[in-house]
Amino acid sequence: MYQTSYNLPKSRQGQDGEQLGQDPYQKHINLYPRQQQQMQQEQTPQRIQLQISSTDNSEQLQPKRAPYPTLEPQRQPQQQPRMVRLDSNPINDPIMNEIMKPNPPVTLQSNFSASASSLSLQLNNLTLDNNNNNNNNGNATSTSNSQRMNLPFVDTNANSRPSQTLDTKNANINNATNIKRKEECPSSPPDEYSEDAKYFFNLHKQIIQDSLNFIPNLQMKWCETLLIYAFKDDFVSNYNINAQKFTRVLKPEEILTNKKIILEHAFKLLTKLIQLKHAQAIYLMATLYSHQPYLIEIKSNLKSIITKNDAKALDYYIKASNLNHAEATYRTAICYEFQKGTPNDMLIEESLDLSFKYYLHGAQDLNLSSCKYKLGLAYLYGLNNNVLVVPLDINKAIYWFEKASTSQSCYELGKIYEFDSLPIQIRQELMSDQHEDDTKRKIRQDYKKALYYYSKCAQDESMNGFNYPLAQWKLGHCYEFGELNCSIDSKKSIAWYYKAATNKVKPNSMAMIALAGWYLTGAEGVLLPNFNESFNWIYKSYQLNDGKKLLGMNSYWVIIYLMVLVVMKINNQV
């Protein structure tokens, strides 16, 4: 039923900058930037009342509270939440008392299909830098494995067991007793606040006002903000979770404690939203488990707080997709295509079949461009290692590429009409298909159409183009060698190569090598030979790809590279 399609070159899908040995799963996961909020977030937010269970397990409900610390009046003794303690001794430091301010417990309803264990995380490996922990008097001890952060993550059994505490006995807070926080709660952030702090203050104010209603989309925004701000060093060293500024910059061990509290509240809130079947929250959890977050600000810190788990990531992607979350649907399809998180006994045929179905769901039901593009690839090349899940159908491939209307799909349309850029096996099959069924759409070589799609793909967005660097390189190549019936024009060739090499979104390394060739030989009336510039462009290409792209170049560019080095060596320029 499934067969290997063709041995295609690495450029078969028109994706530039692919490094040798790069994991195709990660490449496709990050193929598209985060889109605008999906349809499920554009709907009117559902207003949900929080219900906090009483401590004696009776049916009587306690007053409603928010799942985060708020600036409230003194609470009644019977409603005192669990305390997060530094140690067994009373804390007389006002600033550390504020950092460790207790949070009301969150009642989680067991109405979600995920198990309690699947909602449990350990924020591990979050430690202080040893260099920042040491001092001359020995008050602060160096960080060891025993000091790693191990925060409790709320699950469905949170109310049935004793409260856990944060182990911060080694935190050095002896010198913080002279710090006092500001008690006033202004209606607007003070002028002395940083821009980040002002944004946090205003959002925190909205969250307090929403404490009884709990609008999911607003709370989701708060959860994302907490995750991001926990890793903003300037913020966690000067402000607490209540958007209050400390009167001095915190010490390293105090910063770590402050960071722990913010992260703990973020994950508690995320768990609550997951229990309420909030699609974006489920999707966020999946991206955290896969270490491919859409919150790019926290990507470099994920390894320190969450262990990667592809199986749990796929489970959450599927749950979010079932709630019609578009991006989760695309990532579910990617996981099945490259068998990330799938059961070990799942056959490749079954996995690819599920992948194709999720792509179809994302394209037809959710109008997702990335899924439409992948369907076009599936009908033209196949999925994964060129395995044909569906029979090759050039007409359906063109249909989905046109529907996708992305830079990659536009480039693929140019390749189809150029015809020469397609693998020879596909060309042969397409040529034979043209005579079998006259009712099918005839696909013939059309350089004019190919040039139209390449040009549209290369033009700036202000000209209704896509500013795609690979297409810009392609046009430079056409004007250099006279392809697609283009006249040889060194000026246009150099201009397109330069545009691709200096593209702000994604510079093209092949265009850099091409520019090196032009600077080596020069162009009469356009460009004088310049060995230094030639070498500089080669070196930029090397830096862009860590040398891997140069090794993958064809012999023509390798010879140019060697010629540049030889000529510069002769002229004592290297």
DAURBEL-V712597 format. One record per helix or strand. SS is the DSSP state (a for helix, b for strand). FROM is the first residue (numbers start at 1). TO is the last residue. Records with the same first field share a line. If there is no record, write none. Layout:
SS=FROM-TO / FROM-TO
This chain:
b=3-4 / 47-47 / 52-53 / 61-62 / 215-215 / 239-239 / 245-245 / 383-383 / 387-388 / 523-523 / 527-527
a=24-29 / 39-42 / 77-79 / 94-99 / 117-119 / 130-133 / 145-147 / 158-160 / 195-209 / 216-229 / 233-236 / 252-275 / 279-290 / 296-304 / 310-322 / 326-337 / 348-364 / 369-380 / 394-404 / 407-418 / 424-433 / 447-458 / 461-463 / 469-481 / 483-485 / 490-501 / 509-521 / 531-545 / 548-551 / 555-570
